[in-house]
């Protein structure tokens, strides 16, 4: 992957609905060349999909929590988790807990009901999100971010 592929990925991360013609203008490449690069990134599974960002609060879901879960019956818990609409991210982890879940519910009460349903599979520790500074940060460094790293390392303050 070269810097052009990284620029394409950065643009797509910011706006997955951008047209190829607009992207080609931003990169100063022809539309067929950008289309070919996109095709190759998809074939190599660097790009695995395109999706919309959905606001949980607009769907009436105001409570987000991370749940560390320890189960002695992993298969049954995984089956339960796949069917649970409250779980939006599900990770198998090492250490004391088997899983890390990101859970989104309507209220604290519906979170409590969800956690009680989980108790039949093991036990958990729950961290309720108070606020979010950022989510889904791009894996591709932007030019602005690369300028910040030397300043952080040198201890300089940026205006």
DOFIKOL-241148 format. One record per residue: residue number from 1; residue in one letter; x, y, z of N, C-alpha, C, O in turn. Coordinates in Angstrom, 3 decimals, padded with zeros to 6 digits. Each point is the difference from the previous one (the first is absolute). Layout:
<rs>
seq type n.X n.Y n.Z ca.X ca.Y ca.Z c.X c.Y c.Z o.X o.Y o.Z
NUM A X Y Z X Y Z X Y Z X Y Z
...
</rs>
This chain:
<rs>
seq type n.X n.Y n.Z ca.X ca.Y ca.Z c.X c.Y c.Z o.X o.Y o.Z
1 X 000.839 -001.175 000.000 -000.839 001.175 000.000 000.884 001.240 000.000 000.984 000.080 000.736
2 X -001.346 000.871 -001.564 000.769 001.241 -000.050 -000.817 001.143 000.594 -001.103 -000.203 000.508
3 X 001.670 001.414 -000.584 -000.666 001.152 000.614 -001.332 000.328 -000.671 -000.877 000.579 000.641
4 X 000.707 -000.929 -001.900 -001.276 000.252 -000.685 -001.079 -000.933 000.555 -001.123 000.435 000.253
5 X 001.455 -001.704 -000.067 -000.952 -000.933 000.606 -000.390 000.478 001.402 -001.171 -000.052 000.374
6 X 002.148 000.513 000.391 -000.283 000.493 001.344 -000.904 001.230 -000.049 -000.880 000.158 000.847
7 X 001.089 000.705 -001.826 -000.858 001.184 -000.159 -001.427 -000.435 -000.355 -000.963 000.552 000.532
8 X 000.822 -001.526 -001.415 -001.323 -000.523 -000.363 -000.696 -000.544 001.244 -001.175 000.290 000.227
9 X 001.883 -001.069 000.573 -000.586 -000.567 001.223 -000.406 001.097 000.978 -001.048 -000.096 000.637
10 X 001.859 001.123 -000.515 -000.316 001.109 000.897 -001.251 000.737 -000.468 -000.860 000.344 000.811
11 X 000.759 -000.104 -002.100 -001.174 000.683 -000.560 -001.250 -000.842 000.225 -001.037 000.526 000.403
12 X 001.128 -001.823 -000.660 -001.154 -000.888 000.192 -000.414 -000.082 001.462 -001.189 -000.075 000.309
13 X 002.160 000.089 000.584 -000.331 -000.039 001.424 -000.812 001.228 000.385 -000.944 -000.098 000.784
14 X 001.307 001.247 -001.327 -000.712 001.238 000.306 -001.363 000.072 -000.677 -000.937 000.583 000.546
15 X 000.823 -001.182 -001.752 -001.259 000.063 -000.754 -000.079 -001.175 -000.959 000.510 000.071 -001.117
16 X -001.145 -001.146 001.547 -000.095 -001.206 -000.832 -000.927 000.184 -001.192 -000.017 -000.837 -000.903
17 X -000.757 001.923 000.887 -000.924 000.250 -001.107 000.589 000.916 -001.078 -000.690 000.352 -000.956
18 X 001.936 000.028 001.103 000.621 000.893 -000.974 000.018 -000.667 -001.376 000.197 -001.210 -000.111
19 X -000.400 001.994 -000.909 000.039 -000.548 -001.361 001.440 -000.190 -000.443 000.915 000.653 000.503
20 X -000.735 -001.546 -001.442 001.340 -000.236 -000.545 000.506 001.274 -000.684 001.188 000.312 000.076
21 X -002.069 000.411 -000.734 000.433 001.231 -000.680 000.498 001.038 001.008 001.007 000.662 -000.251
22 X -001.693 -000.512 001.382 000.453 000.946 001.021 001.320 -000.463 000.610 000.898 000.812 000.222
23 X -000.776 -002.099 000.049 001.237 -000.536 000.553 001.153 000.189 -000.982 001.109 000.349 000.404
24 X -001.365 -000.577 -001.680 001.064 000.161 -000.996 000.473 001.448 -000.065 001.187 000.246 -000.213
25 X -002.093 000.721 000.393 000.413 001.415 000.041 000.854 000.275 001.229 000.993 000.722 -000.083
26 X -001.370 -001.288 001.219 000.740 000.226 001.242 001.420 -000.571 -000.060 000.934 000.552 000.582
27 X -000.794 -001.668 -001.298 001.290 -000.684 -000.072 000.793 000.427 -001.232 001.198 -000.268 -000.100
28 X -001.870 000.930 -000.829 000.603 000.409 -001.279 000.397 -001.227 -000.831 001.116 -000.096 -000.509
29 X -002.069 -000.835 000.392 000.173 -001.192 -000.833 -001.250 -000.156 -000.860 -001.051 000.565 000.302
30 X 001.179 -001.331 -001.364 -001.161 -000.242 -000.861 -001.006 -000.905 000.718 000.360 -000.761 000.899
31 X -001.626 000.860 -001.315 -001.035 -000.852 000.586 000.283 -001.487 -000.217 -000.162 -000.788 000.932
32 X 000.579 000.379 -002.137 000.302 -001.426 -000.180 001.141 -000.488 000.911 -000.029 -001.133 000.483
33 X 001.021 001.986 -000.256 001.117 -000.394 000.868 -000.475 -000.164 001.446 000.396 -000.950 000.675
34 X -001.238 001.864 -000.196 -000.527 -000.104 001.361 -000.907 -001.224 000.118 000.058 -000.725 000.993
35 X -000.896 000.496 -002.009 -000.882 -001.165 000.000 000.808 -001.287 000.075 -000.361 -000.921 000.733
36 X 001.441 000.854 -001.480 000.859 -001.193 000.012 000.650 -000.193 001.366 000.080 -001.126 000.492
37 X 000.382 002.201 000.117 000.598 -000.110 001.340 -001.038 -000.465 001.021 000.300 -000.836 000.852
38 X -001.515 001.371 -000.932 -001.076 -000.443 000.886 -000.274 -001.488 -000.185 -000.141 -000.737 000.976
39 X 000.066 000.297 -002.229 -000.251 -001.408 -000.292 001.085 -000.879 000.618 -000.301 -001.034 000.596
40 X 001.563 001.444 -000.738 001.108 -000.792 000.555 -000.028 -000.014 001.529 000.283 -001.028 000.616
41 X -000.625 002.167 -000.002 -000.100 000.047 001.466 -001.120 -000.910 000.497 000.125 -000.632 001.049
42 X -001.221 000.568 -001.806 -001.098 -000.904 000.349 000.397 -001.456 -000.206 -000.298 -000.844 000.845
43 X 000.964 000.538 -001.952 000.440 -001.375 -000.270 000.958 -000.506 001.065 -000.071 -001.161 000.403
44 X 000.972 002.034 000.059 000.968 -000.386 001.030 -000.621 000.043 001.395 000.667 -000.276 000.997
45 X -001.937 000.620 -000.944 -000.762 000.085 001.248 000.581 001.011 000.983 -000.136 -000.149 001.214
46 X 000.789 001.187 -001.761 000.380 001.141 000.827 -001.278 000.774 000.309 -000.220 000.418 001.137
47 X -000.619 -000.230 -002.150 -001.338 000.559 000.173 -000.948 -001.190 000.111 -000.130 -000.794 -000.931
48 X -000.527 000.684 002.079 -000.879 -001.148 000.229 -001.477 000.361 -000.055 -000.851 -000.886 000.087
49 X 000.530 002.163 -000.228 -001.398 000.393 -000.095 -000.162 001.496 000.089 000.942 000.729 000.310
50 X -002.146 -000.283 -000.584 -000.383 001.400 000.083 -001.262 000.045 000.849 -000.893 -000.828 -000.176
51 X 000.807 001.787 001.097 -001.173 000.011 000.872 -000.376 001.410 000.427 000.796 000.936 -000.087
52 X -002.018 -000.816 000.545 -000.501 001.266 000.528 000.271 000.061 001.501 -000.043 -001.022 000.685
53 X 000.318 002.209 -000.181 000.101 000.204 001.442 -001.395 000.372 000.497 -000.641 000.904 -000.537
54 X 000.186 -001.605 001.559 -001.346 000.204 000.510 000.081 000.527 001.428 000.756 -000.520 000.820
55 X -001.526 001.541 -000.536 -000.027 000.608 001.327 -000.883 -000.813 000.938 -001.210 -000.080 -000.210
56 X 001.800 -000.531 001.252 -000.818 -000.769 000.940 -001.113 000.840 000.644 -001.121 -000.480 000.166
57 X 001.431 001.730 000.194 -001.009 000.816 000.677 -001.200 000.280 -000.898 -001.114 000.152 000.501
58 X 001.315 -000.081 -001.804 -001.119 000.211 -000.923 -000.886 -001.241 -000.091 -001.129 000.063 -000.488
59 X 001.655 -001.190 000.963 -000.781 -001.239 000.056 -000.529 -000.260 001.415 -000.542 -001.069 000.283
60 X 000.707 002.062 000.601 -000.491 -000.146 001.369 000.910 -000.789 000.904 -000.434 -000.488 001.044
61 X 001.696 000.350 -001.426 000.963 -000.766 000.809 001.016 000.989 000.580 000.839 000.550 -000.713
62 X -000.943 -000.343 002.027 000.776 001.037 000.664 001.081 -000.533 000.933 000.775 000.786 000.545
63 X -000.702 -002.097 -000.348 000.954 -000.578 000.940 000.955 -000.931 -000.739 -000.420 -000.938 -000.677
64 X 001.710 001.220 000.822 001.040 -000.852 -000.580 000.879 -000.501 001.139 000.339 000.749 000.917
65 X 000.022 -002.022 -000.990 000.861 -000.587 001.031 000.949 -001.006 -000.641 -000.294 -000.592 -001.038
66 X 001.427 000.421 001.680 000.923 -001.076 -000.344 -000.111 -001.029 001.107 000.051 000.330 001.185
67 X -000.204 -001.579 -001.587 -000.208 -001.071 000.964 001.127 -001.025 -000.151 000.192 -000.579 -001.069
68 X 000.536 000.371 002.143 000.976 -001.086 000.065 -000.761 -001.211 000.502 -000.650 000.058 001.044
69 X 000.730 -001.163 -001.788 -000.827 -001.159 000.345 000.852 -001.251 000.125 000.870 -000.269 -000.828
70 X -001.144 -000.495 001.889 000.678 -001.279 000.217 -001.047 -001.094 -000.026 -000.945 000.009 000.788
71 X 001.123 -000.952 -001.702 -000.965 -001.084 -000.162 000.710 -001.338 000.068 001.134 -000.146 -000.456
72 X -001.817 -000.823 001.032 000.491 -001.374 -000.022 -000.655 -000.792 -001.124 000.365 -001.147 -000.259
73 X -001.330 001.767 -000.404 -000.701 -000.646 -001.102 000.051 000.933 -001.213 -000.993 000.633 -000.358
74 X 002.159 -000.566 -000.258 000.247 000.976 -001.055 -000.913 -000.175 -001.214 -000.510 000.987 -000.531
75 X 000.298 -002.222 000.086 -000.828 -000.218 -001.194 -001.411 000.534 000.195 -000.528 000.691 -000.872
76 X -000.086 -001.005 002.006 -001.358 000.487 000.263 -000.026 001.512 000.134 -000.935 000.650 -000.468
77 X 001.964 -000.079 001.109 000.046 001.456 000.144 000.182 000.675 -001.361 -000.597 001.044 -000.260
78 X 001.405 -001.627 -000.592 000.186 000.569 -001.341 -001.297 -000.058 -000.806 -000.322 000.944 -000.721
79 X -000.413 -002.030 000.837 -001.294 -000.121 -000.679 -000.972 001.060 000.515 -000.679 000.664 -000.783
80 X 000.618 -000.512 002.111 -000.835 001.039 000.615 000.402 001.379 -000.515 -000.859 000.807 -000.355
81 X 002.164 -000.536 000.314 000.514 001.314 -000.396 -000.307 000.335 -001.456 -000.321 001.143 -000.322
82 X 000.418 -002.131 -000.548 -000.323 000.235 -001.408 -001.447 000.446 -000.171 -000.301 000.803 -000.883
83 X -000.584 -001.312 001.712 -001.423 000.328 -000.104 -000.378 001.276 000.766 -001.076 000.554 -000.226
84 X 001.937 -000.088 001.119 -000.324 001.149 000.848 000.183 001.312 -000.761 001.128 000.338 -000.360
85 X -002.196 000.406 000.105 000.126 001.255 -000.747 000.749 001.085 000.774 000.475 000.967 -000.596
86 X -000.368 -001.117 001.903 000.698 001.002 000.818 001.506 -000.006 -000.243 000.660 001.023 000.184
87 X -000.112 -002.166 -000.595 001.450 -000.121 -000.196 000.353 000.459 -001.409 -000.435 -000.593 -000.987
88 X 001.238 001.669 000.906 000.389 000.522 -001.310 001.433 -000.374 -000.380 000.344 -000.007 -001.182
89 X 000.487 -000.300 002.167 001.364 -000.488 -000.246 000.272 -001.126 000.985 -000.421 000.060 001.156
90 X 001.129 -001.092 -001.620 000.211 -001.202 000.804 001.410 -000.506 -000.256 000.343 -000.342 -001.132
91 X 000.470 000.291 002.169 001.399 -000.400 -000.138 000.306 -001.168 000.936 -000.445 -000.012 001.147
92 X 001.195 -000.953 -001.631 000.549 -001.076 000.828 001.315 000.534 000.522 000.811 000.506 -000.776
93 X -000.580 -000.608 002.077 001.193 000.598 000.596 000.802 -001.021 000.804 -000.484 -001.084 000.325
94 X 001.703 001.456 -000.020 000.828 -000.811 000.886 -000.086 000.591 001.401 -000.517 001.101 000.186
95 X 001.020 -001.829 000.785 -000.016 000.503 001.366 -001.142 -000.568 000.805 -000.548 -001.051 -000.333
96 X 000.190 001.750 001.396 -001.018 -000.482 000.926 -001.374 -000.128 -000.665 -000.753 -000.922 000.310
97 X 000.427 001.837 -001.214 -001.301 -000.013 -000.660 000.120 -000.602 -001.399 001.013 000.185 -000.675
98 X -002.048 -000.905 000.244 -000.003 -000.622 -001.319 -000.361 000.984 -001.107 000.453 -000.131 -001.137
99 X -001.288 001.133 001.493 -000.592 000.859 -001.030 -000.030 001.463 000.440 -000.028 000.323 001.187
100 X 000.033 000.539 -002.193 -000.268 001.419 000.175 -001.133 000.344 -000.954 000.086 -000.261 -001.201
101 X -001.147 000.848 001.742 -001.178 000.337 -000.792 -000.223 001.503 000.052 000.201 000.636 001.035
102 X -000.611 -000.086 -002.148 -000.514 001.366 -000.002 -001.513 -000.145 -000.121 -000.514 -000.594 -000.947
103 X -000.185 001.155 001.934 -001.446 -000.165 000.110 -000.659 001.373 -000.087 000.447 000.952 000.640
104 X -001.513 -000.857 -001.437 -000.750 001.246 -000.127 -001.467 -000.297 000.304 -000.617 -000.855 -000.636
105 X 000.068 001.578 001.623 -001.393 -000.210 000.400 -000.716 001.342 000.125 000.608 001.064 -000.113
106 X -001.905 -001.143 000.348 -000.808 001.204 000.126 000.338 000.777 001.277 000.204 001.214 -000.042
107 X -000.147 -001.914 001.166 000.173 000.647 001.306 000.876 -000.872 000.900 000.392 -001.108 -000.367
108 X -000.099 001.632 001.542 000.694 -000.797 001.004 -000.811 -001.207 000.422 000.557 -001.055 000.304
109 X -001.876 001.206 -000.285 -000.870 -001.112 000.388 000.048 -001.123 -001.044 000.033 -001.177 000.360
110 X -000.028 001.534 -001.646 000.065 -001.045 -001.019 001.385 -000.639 -000.036 000.134 -001.171 -000.357
111 X 000.890 001.929 000.723 001.335 -000.587 000.146 -000.017 -001.021 001.134 000.552 -001.092 -000.139
112 X -001.173 001.437 001.241 -000.099 -000.916 001.137 -000.729 -001.291 -000.396 000.432 -001.092 000.368
113 X -001.513 001.214 -001.101 -000.750 -001.177 -000.453 000.868 -000.875 -000.895 -000.006 -001.225 000.121
114 X 000.753 001.864 -001.021 000.915 -000.749 -000.873 001.045 -000.745 000.821 000.250 -001.181 -000.242
115 X 000.362 001.861 001.211 001.044 -000.627 000.830 -000.546 -001.165 000.809 000.688 -001.002 000.195
116 X -001.922 001.128 000.276 -000.618 -001.106 000.738 -000.184 -001.216 -000.910 000.162 -001.137 000.445
117 X -000.500 001.371 -001.717 -000.136 -001.113 -000.951 001.350 -000.670 -000.241 000.064 -001.208 -000.228
118 X 001.007 001.984 000.278 001.354 -000.547 -000.202 000.458 -000.854 001.170 000.808 -000.912 -000.176
119 X -001.316 001.198 001.371 000.468 -000.674 001.207 -000.135 -001.518 -000.050 000.719 -000.700 000.714
120 X -001.614 000.181 -001.533 -000.145 -001.456 -000.086 001.216 -000.650 -000.661 000.176 -001.215 000.091
121 X 000.666 002.015 -000.758 001.170 -000.533 -000.714 001.316 000.245 000.736 001.039 -000.518 -000.409
122 X -001.068 001.300 001.490 001.223 000.313 000.718 -000.148 001.292 000.765 -001.099 000.346 000.434
123 X 002.213 000.382 -000.261 -000.079 001.269 000.718 000.746 001.077 -000.772 000.807 -000.286 -000.884
124 X -001.102 001.545 001.246 000.540 001.109 -000.773 000.401 001.168 000.881 -000.403 000.104 001.159
125 X 001.198 000.760 -001.736 000.309 001.313 000.542 -000.417 000.995 -001.069 000.346 -000.157 -001.171
126 X -001.086 001.177 001.571 -000.562 000.937 -000.960 000.588 001.392 000.190 000.116 000.493 001.122
127 X 000.249 000.128 -002.228 000.499 001.372 -000.010 -000.972 000.823 -000.843 -000.071 -000.184 -001.215
128 X -000.673 001.084 001.841 -000.965 000.833 -000.718 000.736 001.202 -000.576 000.787 000.645 000.694
129 X -001.045 -000.346 -001.958 000.639 001.128 -000.682 -000.667 001.296 000.454 -001.220 000.142 -000.086
130 X 002.025 000.800 000.570 -000.514 001.306 000.403 000.009 000.980 -001.170 -000.939 000.776 -000.176
131 X 001.998 -000.817 -000.618 000.089 000.829 -001.204 001.004 -000.642 -000.944 000.783 -000.863 000.398
132 X -000.816 001.292 -001.642 000.883 -000.560 -001.018 000.842 001.116 -000.604 -000.539 000.978 -000.519
133 X 001.835 -001.122 000.586 000.900 001.001 -000.598 000.128 -000.222 -001.508 -000.027 000.953 -000.779
134 X 000.167 -002.222 000.373 -000.011 -000.367 -001.416 -000.249 -001.485 -000.113 000.231 -000.763 000.938
135 X -000.710 000.364 -002.110 -000.236 -001.408 -000.311 000.446 -000.246 -001.420 000.076 000.927 -000.807
136 X 000.218 -002.170 000.504 000.287 -000.415 -001.362 001.065 000.870 -000.661 -000.150 000.427 -001.145
137 X 001.219 -000.173 001.880 001.108 000.792 -000.523 000.605 -000.718 -001.204 000.113 -001.226 -000.005
138 X 000.266 001.975 -000.990 000.563 -000.584 -001.208 001.305 -000.736 000.306 000.825 000.467 000.784
139 X -000.660 -001.617 -001.414 001.252 -000.750 000.125 001.095 000.584 -000.877 001.171 -000.357 000.127
140 X -001.566 001.263 -001.021 000.937 000.650 -000.906 000.301 001.379 000.562 -000.907 000.816 000.166
141 X 002.170 -000.552 000.127 000.385 001.286 000.573 -000.222 001.126 -001.004 000.374 -000.108 -001.168
142 X -000.984 001.180 001.639 -000.193 001.172 -000.848 001.262 000.850 000.033 000.801 -000.135 000.925
143 X -000.603 001.013 -001.913 001.184 000.878 000.019 000.050 000.858 001.263 001.085 000.278 000.511
144 X -002.260 000.149 000.005 -000.032 000.816 001.214 000.535 -000.783 001.192 000.737 000.546 000.821
145 X -001.101 -001.812 -000.722 000.437 -000.834 001.125 001.507 -000.212 -000.032 000.641 -000.025 001.051
146 X -000.073 -000.126 -002.230 001.448 -000.225 -000.078 000.775 001.244 000.413 001.159 -000.112 000.399
147 X -001.768 001.296 -000.482 000.647 001.221 000.473 -000.045 000.121 001.512 000.846 000.678 000.583
148 X -001.805 -001.312 000.065 -000.175 000.090 001.444 000.994 -000.885 000.738 000.481 000.380 001.068
149 X -000.165 -001.544 -001.607 000.871 -000.959 000.691 001.360 000.600 000.355 000.434 -000.160 001.141
150 X 000.272 000.852 -002.068 001.283 000.592 000.408 -000.168 001.049 001.100 000.873 000.139 000.857
151 X -001.993 000.606 -000.872 -000.226 001.000 001.035 -000.214 -000.653 001.359 000.488 000.501 001.013
152 X -001.206 -001.604 -000.986 -000.241 -000.720 001.245 001.321 -000.528 000.550 000.278 000.102 001.195
153 X 000.536 -000.674 -002.096 001.272 -000.570 000.421 000.931 001.078 000.529 000.755 -000.250 000.939
154 X -000.792 001.469 -001.532 000.892 001.061 000.437 -000.564 000.767 001.168 000.729 000.760 000.637
155 X -002.019 -000.933 -000.325 -000.621 000.696 001.125 -000.497 001.383 -000.362 -000.454 000.733 000.879
156 X 000.527 -000.347 -002.158 -000.479 001.318 -000.422 -001.515 000.067 000.080 -000.690 -001.015 -000.091
157 X 000.192 002.222 000.261 -001.436 000.225 -000.043 -000.343 000.531 -001.382 000.748 000.784 -000.584
158 X -001.878 -001.219 000.077 -000.441 000.420 -001.336 -001.168 000.964 000.157 -000.919 -000.253 000.778
159 X 000.957 001.349 -001.513 -001.108 000.975 000.042 -001.100 -000.355 -000.934 -000.997 000.717 -000.081
</rs>
